[in-house]
């Protein structure tokens, strides 16, 4: 497609790879923000802050190690839970099976570690530190399995049942946004309410992109590819349609067939419109196995906590007084 007269179009902007230092700084900034938040929230409880960072880091290491083992680049390391869905390098295809396991292996190891610590702590009332650490592992990873976007539970649901359905993803993100806002309002936790409204902006972005995809589908444009595989004509076609749907940006550009002085801004937007084609290689038995592991990951820690509720209740009373 778009090859016979490709030479009449200007050369598309070159994709410049970020150096390791830039990638490291970008990865470090969320960590610093998380540490700052913990310092404000928990003041001088440095041990708790270290424990929280350790639990979150091990969670993301689970994603990262699994992606390396399966040679899948569906994840990018981040200490912030739910923020590691960005692709470190765009691939033309993504395996549904690999993505499901990469997502699952974030919370699953943490829950196994947490349950093990709790079982050991419950057998000896002197191990309160292990009890607290086990509860952190269980609570954080269970929370991450809540089936809303952008948590791992939501990613698993999306990967299993609508991996490439943009409209289903739009409705799912919208429902997730309302759920987060309602939960934040009920808990009087206004940061959570704000996060829910931010998710609402994501819904609007998906809506705008869907209109662009509708236009691209009308001209049989293949956007399931990497930027490197995009021809010059395809870049300028995608750029033109993007600008048609963003008239305010379009007004700023003097000539639509020349590289703008701030072309990087458009270039980044064009790149976000390209996405990988999901290979639906996850069989019914594979989906069943993932669901079973997901259910066990939720039920097992809840069962352990309920069975030892008296111990937990005594611990809470001691902390109260």
N, C-alpha and C positions, 0 to 999 in steps of 0.2 A: 504493500500500500504506500502511496505517496513517494514514489521513487523516480518516475520518469523525468520530472522537471524539478527535482529537488535542488538543482544547482542555482535556480533563480531566487532562492530564499537566502537571506543572510545566515551566517553561521550561528548556530545556537550558542549560548554562553557555556563555557567550559565548567565542568564540575570539579571544584577544588576540594581535595580531601583535607580534613582538619588534621593537624599534627597531634601527636600524643599529648603534648603539653596542653593544647586547647581542650582536648577531650577530657583530660584530667581535671582541669579547672572547672569545666562545666559539670563534671560529676561531683566535684568537691563542694560547689555552691549549695546544692540541696542538703548536703550533710551539715554544713555550717548553719543553714536555716533551721534544720531540725534540732541541732544542739542548742541554738539560741531559744527556740520555742520551749524546749525541755527545761532550760535554765530559768526561764520566766515562770513556767507552769509549776515546776517542782523546787524552785529556789535552790537551797543548798543541799538537797538530797542527791549528792553526786553518785552514790552507789546505784540508786534507782535509774538515773540517767544512763550510766554505763550499761546496766542490765537491758534497758530499752533499746539502746543502740546495738547491743550485741544480738538481741532477738531479731531486730529488723534486718541487720546485716546477714545473719545466718539464713533468714527467709529469702533474701535476694540471692545469696550464694547458691541456694538450692535451685533457683531458676537458672542462674548463670552456668553452673556446672552441668546441669541437664542439657542446656542448649549446646554446650561444647561437646558433650558426649554424643548427642544426636546430630551434631553438625547443623544445628538450626539457628538462624539469626533472627528469630522472632522476638528476642528479648535483648534489652540493653540494661546493664547493671545500674541500679539506683537504690539508695537506702530508703527512699520514700516508698511505702507500700502503695501499689496501684499505679505507680508512675513509671513503670519499666516496660511499657508496651511499645515504646518507640523502636524503630528498627535501626540498628547501628549501620546496616548496609542494605539497600533495597535489593531484594531478590525477585525474580520474575514469578516464581512459584513458591508457595509455602505448604508444607505437608500438614494436613489437619491432624493426623496422628501425632506428629512431633510437637505441634503447637499445644495440643491438649496435655501431653505429658510434661512439657516445659512449664505450663501454667500450674499444673497440679503439684509438681515437685517443689514449689515454693512453700505452701502451707503444710503439706503432708509431713516432711521431716520435722518441722517445728512442733507439730502436734504430737508426733511420736516421742520427741525429746521431752516435751511438756508432760505427757502422760507417764513416762518413765520416771521423771523427777517427782511427780505427785505420788505415784505408787510407793516409791522409796521413802518419801517424806511421811506418808501416812503410816508407814510401818515403824517410824521412830519419831515421837513427838518433839525430839530435840532439834530436828532438822527444819527449822522454820525458814531458814534462808533458801533451802532447796524447794520448800513449799511455795514461797513467794516467787521464785524464779520459774518454777513449773507453771504456776498460775499465769504469769506473764506470757510464757510460750503458748499456752493454751488459748488465753483470751485474745491475744493479738492475731494469731493464725486462724482462730474460729471467726473472729470479726472479719478477716479478709476473705472468708468463704461465703459471706452474705451475697446472695445472687443479684447484685446490682453493679452497674457500670460506675467506676472503672476497677472495682475490686476483682480479685482472682475468681471469686464465685461467679461474677458476671461474665468474665472472660471465658470460663469453662462452659457456661451456658451458651454463650455466643458461638464458641468453637464447635460445640457438639451439634447444635440445632440450626443455627443460621450463620455459618461462617462467611458467606459472601452475599447475603441479602441485606442491602443497604437500608431498605425501607423498614425491615424488621429491626435493624440496629437503631434506626431513628426512634421508633416507638419504644424500644427497650431503654434507650438513654433517657427519653422523656419521662417514662415511668420511674426510672431510677432517680431522676432529678426531683420529682415530686416526693418520692419516698424519703430522700435525704433531707429535703426541706421540712417535711412533716416531722421526721425524727428529731431534727435539730430544734424545731419549735416546741415539741413535747418535752425535750430535755432542757429547754432554755439554754441551749448551747449554740450561740449565734455564729460562731465560726463555721459550724456544720451547716447552718442555714445559708451562709454566704457561699460555701462550697457547692451547695445544691443549686444556687442561682448561676454559678459559674458553669455547672454542668448544663444548665438551660441554654447558655450561650453556645455550647457544643452542639446542642440540638439544632439551633438556628444555622450553624455552620454546615451540618449534615444536610439540612434542607436546601441551602443554597447550592451545595455541591451536587445534590441529586438533580437539580434543574440543569446544571452544566452537563452531567452525565447523560441526561435525556437528549440534549442537543447533540452530544458526541455520538450517541447510539444512532441517531437519525442519519449521520454521515458514515456510519460503520467505522468509527474511530476506535482503534485498539489501545486502551489505556492500561491494560494489564501487562505492563512492562517496566523495565528500569529506565532511568533517565539516560543511561549510556546507550540504550538501544533505540532511543527516540531520534528520528531523523530531523533534519533542519526544518523541513516542511511540517512535520508533525508538531514540532515545538511551536512554530509560529501559528499553526492552526489552533492548538490548545491555548496559546496565549491570547489569540483573538477572541475566542469564545469566552475565556475567563474575563477579559475586559468588557465584553458585551454584557456580562452579568454583574459587572462592578463599574457602573458609569462614572462614579466619582473619581476612581483611579484613572479611568480612561481619559477624563478631561485633563489630567495633568501631563499626559504624554503627547508631545508635539507631532510625532510621526510613528504610526503603529508598525511600520516595517523597518524601523531602525532601533538599535539597542539604546535604551533609555539610560541616562546618567545614573539612575537608581534602579537599573535592571535587576539587580540582585533581589529586590523586594518582590518583583513579579516572578522571577526565576524560582524563588522558594515556594511561592504559591502554586506555580505550575507543577513543581515536584510533588507537592502534597496531593495533587489530583491523580497521580499515578499510584496504583496499588497492586500488590501481588495477587496473582490468581491462586486461590486455595484449591489444592488437590484434595478432593474428598476421598481419602484413602482409609478413613476410619470405619471399619466394619461394624455391624450391629453388636457383635460380641465384644469388640473393642470399646464401643460406647458403653455397653453394659458394665464392663470392667471398671471404666473410669467412674461411672455413677456409683457402683458398689464401693469403691475406694473413697469417694466423696462422702457417701452416707456414713461409712465407718469412721471417717475422720471427724465427722460431726457428732455421731452418737457415742463413740468410745469415751471421749473426755467428759461429755455430759453425764454419762453413766457413772464414771469414776467419781465425779464431783458429788452427784446425788447420793451415792453409796457412802460417802465420807462427809456428809453434810454436817454432822455433829462436830467433827474436827474443825471444819471451816467456820462454823458458827462460834465455837469457842475462841478461835483465832480473832475473829472480828470483834468479839466482846472485849478481848484483851487489848486490842488496838484502840477501842473506844474509850476505855478507862485507862 
